[in-house]
Amino acid sequence: MSLRANSVLGSIAAFSILVVSSLLGTAAQADARPDQTTIHLGDLKLDRPADVGVMYQRINLAAEQVCRQRALNGSDVISPIHEHCVADTVEKVVASINRAPLTAFSRQQKRMLVASAAPF
């Protein structure tokens, strides 16, 4: 993948995270977390499975940052709202990048999550 294509993908991902965070957060929550973040993808190639995993991890970490909620004492709050925000943001960024290897990897991650949450 060319440097220009990776730059475009990074811009799409950052824009998507910005849009999703503004849609999901209330005004008070938005003040407590960043409006956007930049994801650097220029060093990754979608034809390498390891790079696809790294790309997904970077998207997930960026979503964690954007969706982060802080308690009054400054500690992170992990809640169903936070988890939904992260999952929704990752899904929308992956969809906006719209590349088969990343989409397939994302679906596999979701299946693993659902399987690990299933009761015995």
N, C-alpha and C positions, 0 to 999 in steps of 0.2 A: 504494500500500500504506500502511496507517495506521501511525502511530508505534507503537501497541500491537503490531501484527503484526510490525513490524520488531524490536521489543524481544524478542518471543517467539522469533523466528528467531535473534537473537543469543544468547539463552540456550540454545537448542537446540544451536547450533554450539559454544558454549563447553563445554557439558556433553559433547557428543560428543567433542570433542578431549580432554577430561579422561579420559573412559572409555577411548578408544583408547590414549592415552599410558600409562595404567596397565596395560592389557592387553599392550602390546607391549614395555614396558621391564622390565629386571631391576631389582632393588632398587638396585644400584650405579649403574646408568644413570639411574634416576629421581632420585637425589640430585644428579646433574650437570645436570639440566634442569628447567624449570618444570613443575609438575603441570597447570597450566591457563593459559589466556590468554583475554582477552575480545576478541571481534570486534565492532566497532561497525558496524552495518548500517542504523541509523535514518535515515541521509541518502540511502539508495539506494532505487530503485524497480525492480522486476523487469520492468516494461513498457518500460524503456529498455535497449537492448542494451549501451550503454556502461556503465551501472550494473551490469549482470550481470557484465561483465568485471571491474569493480572489486571486486565482491563475491567473485568467484572468486579474484582475486588476494589479497584480505585473508584468505580461508580458507587459501590456500596458504601465505602468510607466517606465519600463526598455527601451521599444522602444522609448518612449518620450525622455529619457536621451540620447540614442544613436543617435537619429535623430535630436537632438536640434541644432539649428543654432543661432548664435549670430551676432547681428549688431555691427558696429564699436564702438558704445557707450556701449556695453556689454549687452544690453537688448535682450530678446528672440525674434526671428523672427518667426511668424506663417505665413506660406505660403502654397499654394497648394502642393509644393514639400515636405514640412515638413509633411503635413497631409498624403500624399501618402506614404512617407517613413514609418511613424508610422503604417498605415494600412497594408502595405505590410509586414513589419517586424512582426507584431502581427500574421498575417495570416500564414507566414512561420514558426514561432515558434510553433504555435498551430498545424500546419500540421506535424512538426517534432516530437512533443510529441506524436501525433497520438493516443489519447485516446478519446473514444466516448463522455463521458460527457463534456469534454473541447471543443471538436469540435462542439457539439450541442449548447453549451453556446455561443461560438464565432459566430455561424451562427445567433443565436437569437439577439445578439448585433448588427450585421450588418443589420438585418431586421429593428430593431428599429431605427438605424441611417438613413436608407433610408426613412423610413416612416416619420421621423421628418424633413427630408430635402424636402419632397414633397410639392409642392405648394398647396394652398387651393383652 
